[in-house]
Structure formats: C-alpha cells, structure tokens
C-alpha cells in the first residue's frame, strides 16, 4: 500500500507492505484519520501508520506478489 500525502506543498510517499507470508495490510478510516496497519493472521497489528485524511492525496493498493 502506497500513501501519498501533501506535506506543505511537496508530496511525500510512504509505503506499508506485508513483510511476511500470512500478513495483510488493513486500512481503517475514522474521525479524520486514516490508519494503515500491517496485521498478522491472528489480527495483531505489527506496525501502524496514521495520517490526517485531509492531507492524503492518494492511496494506492498494489497486488500481492507471487508466492514461491
């Protein structure tokens, strides 16, 4: 998941990805915040990034890579 935000005139890009097999990326929106989390199979958040929704220019979801 790629997040592009407006950082005072200059766009900044952040990337959150599922780093291990079985993990997924979830997006939650509430009260002016967008939360992007990498989550384990059991539902535990490994890492989370929070952004103000009025600063987000784009959320880009990339397809999962091939599993070997």
PDB file of N, CA, C, O and CB in Angstrom:
ATOM      1  N   UNK A   1       0.859  -1.146   0.000  1.00  0.00           N
ATOM      2  CA  UNK A   1       0.000   0.000   0.000  1.00  0.00           C
ATOM      3  C   UNK A   1       0.915   1.220   0.000  1.00  0.00           C
ATOM      4  O   UNK A   1       1.839   1.324   0.806  1.00  0.00           O
ATOM      5  CB  UNK A   1      -0.983  -0.009   1.222  1.00  0.00           C
ATOM      6  N   UNK A   2       0.646   2.108  -0.888  1.00  0.00           N
ATOM      7  CA  UNK A   2       1.405   3.340  -1.016  1.00  0.00           C
ATOM      8  C   UNK A   2       0.494   4.507  -0.627  1.00  0.00           C
ATOM      9  O   UNK A   2      -0.639   4.597  -1.098  1.00  0.00           O
ATOM     10  CB  UNK A   2       1.962   3.513  -2.467  1.00  0.00           C
ATOM     11  N   UNK A   3       0.990   5.393   0.228  1.00  0.00           N
ATOM     12  CA  UNK A   3       0.213   6.535   0.683  1.00  0.00           C
ATOM     13  C   UNK A   3       0.960   7.799   0.266  1.00  0.00           C
ATOM     14  O   UNK A   3       2.125   7.982   0.619  1.00  0.00           O
ATOM     15  CB  UNK A   3      -0.021   6.490   2.238  1.00  0.00           C
ATOM     16  N   UNK A   4       0.284   8.671  -0.487  1.00  0.00           N
ATOM     17  CA  UNK A   4       0.877   9.932  -0.917  1.00  0.00           C
ATOM     18  C   UNK A   4       0.162  11.041  -0.156  1.00  0.00           C
ATOM     19  O   UNK A   4      -1.061  11.160  -0.219  1.00  0.00           O
ATOM     20  CB  UNK A   4       0.762  10.132  -2.481  1.00  0.00           C
ATOM     21  N   UNK A   5       0.944  11.860   0.573  1.00  0.00           N
ATOM     22  CA  UNK A   5       0.343  12.942   1.350  1.00  0.00           C
ATOM     23  C   UNK A   5       0.919  14.286   0.919  1.00  0.00           C
ATOM     24  O   UNK A   5       2.007  14.361   0.347  1.00  0.00           O
ATOM     25  CB  UNK A   5       0.572  12.721   2.858  1.00  0.00           C
ATOM     26  N   UNK A   6       0.165  15.344   1.205  1.00  0.00           N
ATOM     27  CA  UNK A   6       0.605  16.712   0.970  1.00  0.00           C
ATOM     28  C   UNK A   6       1.354  17.165   2.213  1.00  0.00           C
ATOM     29  O   UNK A   6       0.764  17.291   3.285  1.00  0.00           O
ATOM     30  CB  UNK A   6      -0.602  17.666   0.646  1.00  0.00           C
ATOM     31  N   UNK A   7       2.640  17.408   2.074  1.00  0.00           N
ATOM     32  CA  UNK A   7       3.470  17.826   3.207  1.00  0.00           C
ATOM     33  C   UNK A   7       3.865  19.290   3.031  1.00  0.00           C
ATOM     34  O   UNK A   7       5.049  19.615   2.948  1.00  0.00           O
ATOM     35  CB  UNK A   7       4.738  16.927   3.334  1.00  0.00           C
ATOM     36  N   UNK A   8       2.879  20.155   2.975  1.00  0.00           N
ATOM     37  CA  UNK A   8       3.169  21.581   2.856  1.00  0.00           C
ATOM     38  C   UNK A   8       3.629  21.984   1.474  1.00  0.00           C
ATOM     39  O   UNK A   8       4.592  22.739   1.341  1.00  0.00           O
ATOM     40  CB  UNK A   8       4.207  21.972   3.851  1.00  0.00           C
ATOM     41  N   UNK A   9       2.968  21.500   0.448  1.00  0.00           N
ATOM     42  CA  UNK A   9       3.316  21.870  -0.921  1.00  0.00           C
ATOM     43  C   UNK A   9       4.098  20.809  -1.669  1.00  0.00           C
ATOM     44  O   UNK A   9       4.092  20.782  -2.899  1.00  0.00           O
ATOM     45  CB  UNK A   9       4.098  23.127  -0.911  1.00  0.00           C
ATOM     46  N   UNK A  10       4.768  19.939  -0.942  1.00  0.00           N
ATOM     47  CA  UNK A  10       5.552  18.876  -1.561  1.00  0.00           C
ATOM     48  C   UNK A  10       4.935  17.528  -1.209  1.00  0.00           C
ATOM     49  O   UNK A  10       4.769  17.227  -0.027  1.00  0.00           O
ATOM     50  CB  UNK A  10       7.034  18.939  -1.105  1.00  0.00           C
ATOM     51  N   UNK A  11       4.589  16.708  -2.200  1.00  0.00           N
ATOM     52  CA  UNK A  11       4.029  15.387  -1.872  1.00  0.00           C
ATOM     53  C   UNK A  11       5.098  14.452  -1.303  1.00  0.00           C
ATOM     54  O   UNK A  11       6.238  14.441  -1.768  1.00  0.00           O
ATOM     55  CB  UNK A  11       3.392  14.753  -3.123  1.00  0.00           C
ATOM     56  N   UNK A  12       4.720  13.675  -0.300  1.00  0.00           N
ATOM     57  CA  UNK A  12       5.587  12.655   0.286  1.00  0.00           C
ATOM     58  C   UNK A  12       4.916  11.304   0.124  1.00  0.00           C
ATOM     59  O   UNK A  12       3.692  11.195   0.207  1.00  0.00           O
ATOM     60  CB  UNK A  12       5.885  12.953   1.788  1.00  0.00           C
ATOM     61  N   UNK A  13       5.715  10.282  -0.106  1.00  0.00           N
ATOM     62  CA  UNK A  13       5.191   8.939  -0.308  1.00  0.00           C
ATOM     63  C   UNK A  13       5.673   8.016   0.809  1.00  0.00           C
ATOM     64  O   UNK A  13       6.859   7.981   1.137  1.00  0.00           O
ATOM     65  CB  UNK A  13       5.617   8.391  -1.686  1.00  0.00           C
ATOM     66  N   UNK A  14       4.732   7.274   1.384  1.00  0.00           N
ATOM     67  CA  UNK A  14       5.031   6.272   2.397  1.00  0.00           C
ATOM     68  C   UNK A  14       4.550   4.930   1.879  1.00  0.00           C
ATOM     69  O   UNK A  14       3.589   4.855   1.113  1.00  0.00           O
ATOM     70  CB  UNK A  14       4.367   6.622   3.769  1.00  0.00           C
ATOM     71  N   UNK A  15       5.226   3.873   2.304  1.00  0.00           N
ATOM     72  CA  UNK A  15       4.860   2.535   1.832  1.00  0.00           C
ATOM     73  C   UNK A  15       4.726   1.596   3.029  1.00  0.00           C
ATOM     74  O   UNK A  15       5.622   1.502   3.868  1.00  0.00           O
ATOM     75  CB  UNK A  15       5.915   1.990   0.821  1.00  0.00           C
ATOM     76  N   UNK A  16       3.599   0.911   3.088  1.00  0.00           N
ATOM     77  CA  UNK A  16       3.356  -0.120   4.101  1.00  0.00           C
ATOM     78  C   UNK A  16       3.101  -1.409   3.327  1.00  0.00           C
ATOM     79  O   UNK A  16       2.247  -1.448   2.441  1.00  0.00           O
ATOM     80  CB  UNK A  16       2.129   0.251   5.067  1.00  0.00           C
ATOM     81  N   UNK A  17       3.837  -2.455   3.659  1.00  0.00           N
ATOM     82  CA  UNK A  17       3.642  -3.727   2.971  1.00  0.00           C
ATOM     83  C   UNK A  17       3.657  -4.873   3.974  1.00  0.00           C
ATOM     84  O   UNK A  17       4.239  -4.771   5.054  1.00  0.00           O
ATOM     85  CB  UNK A  17       4.725  -3.938   1.897  1.00  0.00           C
ATOM     86  N   UNK A  18       3.013  -5.950   3.595  1.00  0.00           N
ATOM     87  CA  UNK A  18       3.023  -7.162   4.406  1.00  0.00           C
ATOM     88  C   UNK A  18       4.389  -7.806   4.216  1.00  0.00           C
ATOM     89  O   UNK A  18       4.699  -8.304   3.134  1.00  0.00           O
ATOM     90  CB  UNK A  18       1.853  -8.148   4.009  1.00  0.00           C
ATOM     91  N   UNK A  19       5.206  -7.797   5.267  1.00  0.00           N
ATOM     92  CA  UNK A  19       6.600  -8.211   5.137  1.00  0.00           C
ATOM     93  C   UNK A  19       6.818  -9.714   5.223  1.00  0.00           C
ATOM     94  O   UNK A  19       7.878 -10.208   4.841  1.00  0.00           O
ATOM     95  CB  UNK A  19       7.410  -7.548   6.185  1.00  0.00           C
ATOM     96  N   UNK A  20       5.819 -10.451   5.724  1.00  0.00           N
ATOM     97  CA  UNK A  20       5.967 -11.898   5.838  1.00  0.00           C
ATOM     98  C   UNK A  20       4.722 -12.596   5.310  1.00  0.00           C
ATOM     99  O   UNK A  20       3.656 -11.990   5.201  1.00  0.00           O
ATOM    100  CB  UNK A  20       6.233 -12.306   7.299  1.00  0.00           C
ATOM    101  N   UNK A  21       4.868 -13.868   4.987  1.00  0.00           N
ATOM    102  CA  UNK A  21       3.731 -14.647   4.497  1.00  0.00           C
ATOM    103  C   UNK A  21       2.655 -14.712   5.573  1.00  0.00           C
ATOM    104  O   UNK A  21       2.954 -14.864   6.758  1.00  0.00           O
ATOM    105  CB  UNK A  21       4.174 -16.075   4.083  1.00  0.00           C
ATOM    106  N   UNK A  22       1.416 -14.597   5.153  1.00  0.00           N
ATOM    107  CA  UNK A  22       0.301 -14.678   6.077  1.00  0.00           C
ATOM    108  C   UNK A  22      -0.131 -13.341   6.649  1.00  0.00           C
ATOM    109  O   UNK A  22      -1.188 -13.254   7.273  1.00  0.00           O
ATOM    110  CB  UNK A  22       0.648 -15.587   7.181  1.00  0.00           C
ATOM    111  N   UNK A  23       0.656 -12.306   6.453  1.00  0.00           N
ATOM    112  CA  UNK A  23       0.277 -10.987   6.947  1.00  0.00           C
ATOM    113  C   UNK A  23      -0.491 -10.231   5.873  1.00  0.00           C
ATOM    114  O   UNK A  23      -0.402 -10.554   4.688  1.00  0.00           O
ATOM    115  CB  UNK A  23       1.520 -10.189   7.386  1.00  0.00           C
ATOM    116  N   UNK A  24      -1.239  -9.231   6.295  1.00  0.00           N
ATOM    117  CA  UNK A  24      -2.021  -8.427   5.353  1.00  0.00           C
ATOM    118  C   UNK A  24      -1.955  -6.967   5.786  1.00  0.00           C
ATOM    119  O   UNK A  24      -1.537  -6.650   6.900  1.00  0.00           O
ATOM    120  CB  UNK A  24      -3.504  -8.921   5.280  1.00  0.00           C
ATOM    121  N   UNK A  25      -2.372  -6.096   4.891  1.00  0.00           N
ATOM    122  CA  UNK A  25      -2.422  -4.660   5.177  1.00  0.00           C
ATOM    123  C   UNK A  25      -3.889  -4.260   5.247  1.00  0.00           C
ATOM    124  O   UNK A  25      -4.665  -4.555   4.338  1.00  0.00           O
ATOM    125  CB  UNK A  25      -1.648  -3.817   4.086  1.00  0.00           C
ATOM    126  N   UNK A  26      -4.267  -3.586   6.332  1.00  0.00           N
ATOM    127  CA  UNK A  26      -5.637  -3.128   6.515  1.00  0.00           C
ATOM    128  C   UNK A  26      -5.668  -1.615   6.597  1.00  0.00           C
ATOM    129  O   UNK A  26      -4.764  -0.990   7.153  1.00  0.00           O
ATOM    130  CB  UNK A  26      -6.260  -3.748   7.776  1.00  0.00           C
ATOM    131  N   UNK A  27      -6.728  -1.029   6.032  1.00  0.00           N
ATOM    132  CA  UNK A  27      -6.929   0.418   6.074  1.00  0.00           C
ATOM    133  C   UNK A  27      -8.201   0.701   6.855  1.00  0.00           C
ATOM    134  O   UNK A  27      -9.250   0.120   6.579  1.00  0.00           O
ATOM    135  CB  UNK A  27      -7.008   1.026   4.636  1.00  0.00           C
ATOM    136  N   UNK A  28      -8.103   1.603   7.838  1.00  0.00           N
ATOM    137  CA  UNK A  28      -9.240   1.995   8.660  1.00  0.00           C
ATOM    138  C   UNK A  28      -9.378   3.502   8.601  1.00  0.00           C
ATOM    139  O   UNK A  28      -8.391   4.230   8.710  1.00  0.00           O
ATOM    140  CB  UNK A  28      -9.075   1.507  10.127  1.00  0.00           C
ATOM    141  N   UNK A  29     -10.613   3.972   8.427  1.00  0.00           N
ATOM    142  CA  UNK A  29     -10.878   5.410   8.391  1.00  0.00           C
ATOM    143  C   UNK A  29     -11.823   5.762   9.531  1.00  0.00           C
ATOM    144  O   UNK A  29     -12.865   5.127   9.698  1.00  0.00           O
ATOM    145  CB  UNK A  29     -11.480   5.840   7.017  1.00  0.00           C
ATOM    146  N   UNK A  30     -11.460   6.775  10.317  1.00  0.00           N
ATOM    147  CA  UNK A  30     -12.339   7.238  11.388  1.00  0.00           C
ATOM    148  C   UNK A  30     -11.959   8.644  11.837  1.00  0.00           C
ATOM    149  O   UNK A  30     -10.781   8.968  11.988  1.00  0.00           O
ATOM    150  CB  UNK A  30     -12.288   6.274  12.577  1.00  0.00           C
ATOM    151  N   UNK A  31     -12.965   9.459  12.042  1.00  0.00           N
ATOM    152  CA  UNK A  31     -12.852  10.809  12.595  1.00  0.00           C
ATOM    153  C   UNK A  31     -11.673  11.622  12.051  1.00  0.00           C
ATOM    154  O   UNK A  31     -10.909  12.203  12.822  1.00  0.00           O
ATOM    155  CB  UNK A  31     -12.737  10.721  14.076  1.00  0.00           C
ATOM    156  N   UNK A  32     -11.530  11.660  10.738  1.00  0.00           N
ATOM    157  CA  UNK A  32     -10.487  12.477  10.131  1.00  0.00           C
ATOM    158  C   UNK A  32      -9.115  11.844  10.076  1.00  0.00           C
ATOM    159  O   UNK A  32      -8.153  12.502   9.680  1.00  0.00           O
ATOM    160  CB  UNK A  32     -10.387  13.734  10.854  1.00  0.00           C
ATOM    161  N   UNK A  33      -8.997  10.577  10.465  1.00  0.00           N
ATOM    162  CA  UNK A  33      -7.728   9.869  10.410  1.00  0.00           C
ATOM    163  C   UNK A  33      -7.852   8.641   9.530  1.00  0.00           C
ATOM    164  O   UNK A  33      -8.890   7.979   9.506  1.00  0.00           O
ATOM    165  CB  UNK A  33      -7.264   9.476  11.814  1.00  0.00           C
ATOM    166  N   UNK A  34      -6.793   8.347   8.815  1.00  0.00           N
ATOM    167  CA  UNK A  34      -6.697   7.104   8.054  1.00  0.00           C
ATOM    168  C   UNK A  34      -5.541   6.330   8.672  1.00  0.00           C
ATOM    169  O   UNK A  34      -4.431   6.847   8.798  1.00  0.00           O
ATOM    170  CB  UNK A  34      -6.476   7.364   6.495  1.00  0.00           C
ATOM    171  N   UNK A  35      -5.809   5.097   9.053  1.00  0.00           N
ATOM    172  CA  UNK A  35      -4.831   4.245   9.711  1.00  0.00           C
ATOM    173  C   UNK A  35      -4.521   3.073   8.790  1.00  0.00           C
ATOM    174  O   UNK A  35      -5.431   2.369   8.352  1.00  0.00           O
ATOM    175  CB  UNK A  35      -5.349   3.751  11.096  1.00  0.00           C
ATOM    176  N   UNK A  36      -3.248   2.862   8.495  1.00  0.00           N
ATOM    177  CA  UNK A  36      -2.815   1.751   7.652  1.00  0.00           C
ATOM    178  C   UNK A  36      -1.944   0.849   8.515  1.00  0.00           C
ATOM    179  O   UNK A  36      -0.930   1.291   9.055  1.00  0.00           O
ATOM    180  CB  UNK A  36      -2.038   2.253   6.369  1.00  0.00           C
ATOM    181  N   UNK A  37      -2.343  -0.427   8.647  1.00  0.00           N
ATOM    182  CA  UNK A  37      -1.647  -1.348   9.546  1.00  0.00           C
ATOM    183  C   UNK A  37      -1.251  -2.629   8.840  1.00  0.00           C
ATOM    184  O   UNK A  37      -1.974  -3.131   7.979  1.00  0.00           O
ATOM    185  CB  UNK A  37      -2.517  -1.672  10.745  1.00  0.00           C
ATOM    186  N   UNK A  38      -0.096  -3.150   9.215  1.00  0.00           N
ATOM    187  CA  UNK A  38       0.305  -4.499   8.818  1.00  0.00           C
ATOM    188  C   UNK A  38      -0.179  -5.414   9.934  1.00  0.00           C
ATOM    189  O   UNK A  38       0.165  -5.205  11.097  1.00  0.00           O
ATOM    190  CB  UNK A  38       1.884  -4.621   8.584  1.00  0.00           C
ATOM    191  N   UNK A  39      -0.981  -6.436   9.592  1.00  0.00           N
ATOM    192  CA  UNK A  39      -1.659  -7.262  10.577  1.00  0.00           C
ATOM    193  C   UNK A  39      -1.282  -8.727  10.382  1.00  0.00           C
ATOM    194  O   UNK A  39      -1.169  -9.201   9.251  1.00  0.00           O
ATOM    195  CB  UNK A  39      -3.183  -7.079  10.481  1.00  0.00           C
ATOM    196  N   UNK A  40      -1.089  -9.439  11.490  1.00  0.00           N
ATOM    197  CA  UNK A  40      -0.782 -10.871  11.427  1.00  0.00           C
ATOM    198  C   UNK A  40      -2.057 -11.676  11.202  1.00  0.00           C
ATOM    199  O   UNK A  40      -3.156 -11.122  11.202  1.00  0.00           O
ATOM    200  CB  UNK A  40      -0.076 -11.336  12.719  1.00  0.00           C
ATOM    201  N   UNK A  41      -1.907 -12.974  11.014  1.00  0.00           N
ATOM    202  CA  UNK A  41      -3.067 -13.853  10.833  1.00  0.00           C
ATOM    203  C   UNK A  41      -4.011 -13.793  12.022  1.00  0.00           C
ATOM    204  O   UNK A  41      -5.227 -13.891  11.857  1.00  0.00           O
ATOM    205  CB  UNK A  41      -2.614 -15.289  10.611  1.00  0.00           C
ATOM    206  N   UNK A  42      -3.463 -13.634  13.211  1.00  0.00           N
ATOM    207  CA  UNK A  42      -4.263 -13.583  14.425  1.00  0.00           C
ATOM    208  C   UNK A  42      -4.927 -12.242  14.681  1.00  0.00           C
ATOM    209  O   UNK A  42      -5.706 -12.112  15.625  1.00  0.00           O
ATOM    210  CB  UNK A  42      -3.418 -13.929  15.582  1.00  0.00           C
ATOM    211  N   UNK A  43      -4.632 -11.241  13.857  1.00  0.00           N
ATOM    212  CA  UNK A  43      -5.261  -9.937  13.999  1.00  0.00           C
ATOM    213  C   UNK A  43      -4.467  -8.916  14.791  1.00  0.00           C
ATOM    214  O   UNK A  43      -4.972  -7.830  15.074  1.00  0.00           O
ATOM    215  CB  UNK A  43      -6.566 -10.105  14.630  1.00  0.00           C
ATOM    216  N   UNK A  44      -3.237  -9.239  15.155  1.00  0.00           N
ATOM    217  CA  UNK A  44      -2.393  -8.314  15.903  1.00  0.00           C
ATOM    218  C   UNK A  44      -1.677  -7.372  14.942  1.00  0.00           C
ATOM    219  O   UNK A  44      -1.062  -7.814  13.972  1.00  0.00           O
ATOM    220  CB  UNK A  44      -1.373  -9.082  16.770  1.00  0.00           C
ATOM    221  N   UNK A  45      -1.761  -6.067  15.218  1.00  0.00           N
ATOM    222  CA  UNK A  45      -1.081  -5.077  14.379  1.00  0.00           C
ATOM    223  C   UNK A  45       0.414  -5.092  14.687  1.00  0.00           C
ATOM    224  O   UNK A  45       0.820  -4.955  15.841  1.00  0.00           O
ATOM    225  CB  UNK A  45      -1.673  -3.655  14.604  1.00  0.00           C
ATOM    226  N   UNK A  46       1.233  -5.261  13.637  1.00  0.00           N
ATOM    227  CA  UNK A  46       2.682  -5.288  13.791  1.00  0.00           C
ATOM    228  C   UNK A  46       3.227  -3.866  13.733  1.00  0.00           C
ATOM    229  O   UNK A  46       4.064  -3.483  14.549  1.00  0.00           O
ATOM    230  CB  UNK A  46       3.338  -6.172  12.700  1.00  0.00           C
ATOM    231  N   UNK A  47       2.756  -3.093  12.777  1.00  0.00           N
ATOM    232  CA  UNK A  47       3.124  -1.677  12.678  1.00  0.00           C
ATOM    233  C   UNK A  47       1.964  -0.913  12.066  1.00  0.00           C
ATOM    234  O   UNK A  47       1.200  -1.441  11.259  1.00  0.00           O
ATOM    235  CB  UNK A  47       4.419  -1.485  11.832  1.00  0.00           C
ATOM    236  N   UNK A  48       1.855   0.329  12.466  1.00  0.00           N
ATOM    237  CA  UNK A  48       0.721   1.149  12.065  1.00  0.00           C
ATOM    238  C   UNK A  48       1.205   2.549  11.701  1.00  0.00           C
ATOM    239  O   UNK A  48       2.084   3.105  12.360  1.00  0.00           O
ATOM    240  CB  UNK A  48      -0.339   1.213  13.190  1.00  0.00           C
ATOM    241  N   UNK A  49       0.628   3.104  10.657  1.00  0.00           N
ATOM    242  CA  UNK A  49       0.899   4.495  10.268  1.00  0.00           C
ATOM    243  C   UNK A  49      -0.435   5.229  10.253  1.00  0.00           C
ATOM    244  O   UNK A  49      -1.426   4.709   9.740  1.00  0.00           O
ATOM    245  CB  UNK A  49       1.621   4.584   8.857  1.00  0.00           C
ATOM    246  N   UNK A  50      -0.465   6.441  10.814  1.00  0.00           N
ATOM    247  CA  UNK A  50      -1.689   7.244  10.865  1.00  0.00           C
ATOM    248  C   UNK A  50      -1.469   8.546  10.104  1.00  0.00           C
ATOM    249  O   UNK A  50      -0.428   9.191  10.229  1.00  0.00           O
ATOM    250  CB  UNK A  50      -2.109   7.531  12.336  1.00  0.00           C
ATOM    251  N   UNK A  51      -2.469   8.915   9.318  1.00  0.00           N
ATOM    252  CA  UNK A  51      -2.408  10.127   8.510  1.00  0.00           C
ATOM    253  C   UNK A  51      -3.705  10.902   8.659  1.00  0.00           C
ATOM    254  O   UNK A  51      -4.771  10.306   8.808  1.00  0.00           O
ATOM    255  CB  UNK A  51      -2.142   9.791   7.027  1.00  0.00           C
ATOM    256  N   UNK A  52      -3.624  12.226   8.621  1.00  0.00           N
ATOM    257  CA  UNK A  52      -4.828  13.049   8.612  1.00  0.00           C
ATOM    258  C   UNK A  52      -5.463  12.915   7.233  1.00  0.00           C
ATOM    259  O   UNK A  52      -4.786  13.070   6.217  1.00  0.00           O
ATOM    260  CB  UNK A  52      -4.508  14.553   8.952  1.00  0.00           C
ATOM    261  N   UNK A  53      -6.764  12.626   7.197  1.00  0.00           N
ATOM    262  CA  UNK A  53      -7.417  12.345   5.920  1.00  0.00           C
ATOM    263  C   UNK A  53      -7.421  13.542   4.972  1.00  0.00           C
ATOM    264  O   UNK A  53      -7.418  13.347   3.757  1.00  0.00           O
ATOM    265  CB  UNK A  53      -8.830  11.897   6.164  1.00  0.00           C
ATOM    266  N   UNK A  54      -7.429  14.756   5.479  1.00  0.00           N
ATOM    267  CA  UNK A  54      -7.428  15.920   4.591  1.00  0.00           C
ATOM    268  C   UNK A  54      -6.067  16.168   3.952  1.00  0.00           C
ATOM    269  O   UNK A  54      -5.965  17.001   3.052  1.00  0.00           O
ATOM    270  CB  UNK A  54      -7.857  17.150   5.356  1.00  0.00           C
ATOM    271  N   UNK A  55      -5.013  15.467   4.389  1.00  0.00           N
ATOM    272  CA  UNK A  55      -3.678  15.589   3.795  1.00  0.00           C
ATOM    273  C   UNK A  55      -3.379  14.514   2.751  1.00  0.00           C
ATOM    274  O   UNK A  55      -2.405  14.629   2.007  1.00  0.00           O
ATOM    275  CB  UNK A  55      -2.634  15.531   4.880  1.00  0.00           C
ATOM    276  N   UNK A  56      -4.207  13.473   2.690  1.00  0.00           N
ATOM    277  CA  UNK A  56      -3.938  12.356   1.777  1.00  0.00           C
ATOM    278  C   UNK A  56      -4.331  12.738   0.354  1.00  0.00           C
ATOM    279  O   UNK A  56      -5.454  13.172   0.099  1.00  0.00           O
ATOM    280  CB  UNK A  56      -4.703  11.084   2.224  1.00  0.00           C
ATOM    281  N   UNK A  57      -3.390  12.571  -0.561  1.00  0.00           N
ATOM    282  CA  UNK A  57      -3.638  12.806  -1.977  1.00  0.00           C
ATOM    283  C   UNK A  57      -4.036  11.518  -2.684  1.00  0.00           C
ATOM    284  O   UNK A  57      -4.880  11.535  -3.580  1.00  0.00           O
ATOM    285  CB  UNK A  57      -2.404  13.409  -2.641  1.00  0.00           C
ATOM    286  N   UNK A  58      -3.423  10.384  -2.278  1.00  0.00           N
ATOM    287  CA  UNK A  58      -3.720   9.106  -2.933  1.00  0.00           C
ATOM    288  C   UNK A  58      -3.381   7.941  -2.020  1.00  0.00           C
ATOM    289  O   UNK A  58      -2.412   7.984  -1.261  1.00  0.00           O
ATOM    290  CB  UNK A  58      -2.948   8.981  -4.253  1.00  0.00           C
ATOM    291  N   UNK A  59      -4.201   6.895  -2.108  1.00  0.00           N
ATOM    292  CA  UNK A  59      -3.916   5.593  -1.511  1.00  0.00           C
ATOM    293  C   UNK A  59      -3.844   4.610  -2.665  1.00  0.00           C
ATOM    294  O   UNK A  59      -4.826   4.424  -3.384  1.00  0.00           O
ATOM    295  CB  UNK A  59      -5.012   5.168  -0.438  1.00  0.00           C
ATOM    296  N   UNK A  60      -2.700   3.982  -2.850  1.00  0.00           N
ATOM    297  CA  UNK A  60      -2.512   3.081  -3.981  1.00  0.00           C
ATOM    298  C   UNK A  60      -2.269   1.679  -3.448  1.00  0.00           C
ATOM    299  O   UNK A  60      -1.302   1.437  -2.725  1.00  0.00           O
ATOM    300  CB  UNK A  60      -1.333   3.545  -4.887  1.00  0.00           C
ATOM    301  N   UNK A  61      -3.152   0.761  -3.810  1.00  0.00           N
ATOM    302  CA  UNK A  61      -3.009  -0.624  -3.389  1.00  0.00           C
ATOM    303  C   UNK A  61      -2.375  -1.426  -4.514  1.00  0.00           C
ATOM    304  O   UNK A  61      -2.892  -1.457  -5.631  1.00  0.00           O
ATOM    305  CB  UNK A  61      -4.375  -1.227  -2.986  1.00  0.00           C
ATOM    306  N   UNK A  62      -1.258  -2.071  -4.218  1.00  0.00           N
ATOM    307  CA  UNK A  62      -0.565  -2.897  -5.210  1.00  0.00           C
ATOM    308  C   UNK A  62      -0.950  -4.356  -5.003  1.00  0.00           C
ATOM    309  O   UNK A  62      -1.123  -4.785  -3.862  1.00  0.00           O
ATOM    310  CB  UNK A  62       0.981  -2.716  -5.110  1.00  0.00           C
ATOM    311  N   UNK A  63      -1.089  -5.129  -6.077  1.00  0.00           N
ATOM    312  CA  UNK A  63      -1.439  -6.548  -5.927  1.00  0.00           C
ATOM    313  C   UNK A  63      -0.306  -7.300  -5.227  1.00  0.00           C
ATOM    314  O   UNK A  63       0.861  -6.916  -5.314  1.00  0.00           O
ATOM    315  CB  UNK A  63      -1.736  -7.190  -7.310  1.00  0.00           C
ATOM    316  N   UNK A  64      -0.670  -8.365  -4.540  1.00  0.00           N
ATOM    317  CA  UNK A  64       0.332  -9.194  -3.849  1.00  0.00           C
ATOM    318  C   UNK A  64       1.239  -9.849  -4.878  1.00  0.00           C
ATOM    319  O   UNK A  64       0.812 -10.191  -5.981  1.00  0.00           O
ATOM    320  CB  UNK A  64      -0.349 -10.278  -2.955  1.00  0.00           C
ATOM    321  N   UNK A  65       2.489 -10.015  -4.496  1.00  0.00           N
ATOM    322  CA  UNK A  65       3.449 -10.668  -5.375  1.00  0.00           C
ATOM    323  C   UNK A  65       3.218 -12.165  -5.415  1.00  0.00           C
ATOM    324  O   UNK A  65       2.402 -12.696  -4.662  1.00  0.00           O
ATOM    325  CB  UNK A  65       4.870 -10.369  -4.927  1.00  0.00           C
ATOM    326  N   UNK A  66       3.929 -12.839  -6.285  1.00  0.00           N
ATOM    327  CA  UNK A  66       3.801 -14.297  -6.395  1.00  0.00           C
ATOM    328  C   UNK A  66       4.383 -14.981  -5.170  1.00  0.00           C
ATOM    329  O   UNK A  66       5.394 -14.541  -4.621  1.00  0.00           O
ATOM    330  CB  UNK A  66       4.500 -14.810  -7.666  1.00  0.00           C
ATOM    331  N   UNK A  67       3.742 -16.050  -4.750  1.00  0.00           N
ATOM    332  CA  UNK A  67       4.226 -16.850  -3.626  1.00  0.00           C
ATOM    333  C   UNK A  67       4.979 -18.032  -4.194  1.00  0.00           C
ATOM    334  O   UNK A  67       4.456 -18.764  -5.034  1.00  0.00           O
ATOM    335  CB  UNK A  67       3.056 -17.318  -2.698  1.00  0.00           C
ATOM    336  N   UNK A  68       6.221 -18.224  -3.733  1.00  0.00           N
ATOM    337  CA  UNK A  68       7.060 -19.333  -4.225  1.00  0.00           C
ATOM    338  C   UNK A  68       6.975 -20.516  -3.315  1.00  0.00           C
ATOM    339  O   UNK A  68       7.613 -21.537  -3.570  1.00  0.00           O
ATOM    340  CB  UNK A  68       8.509 -18.904  -4.363  1.00  0.00           C
TER     341      UNK A  68
END
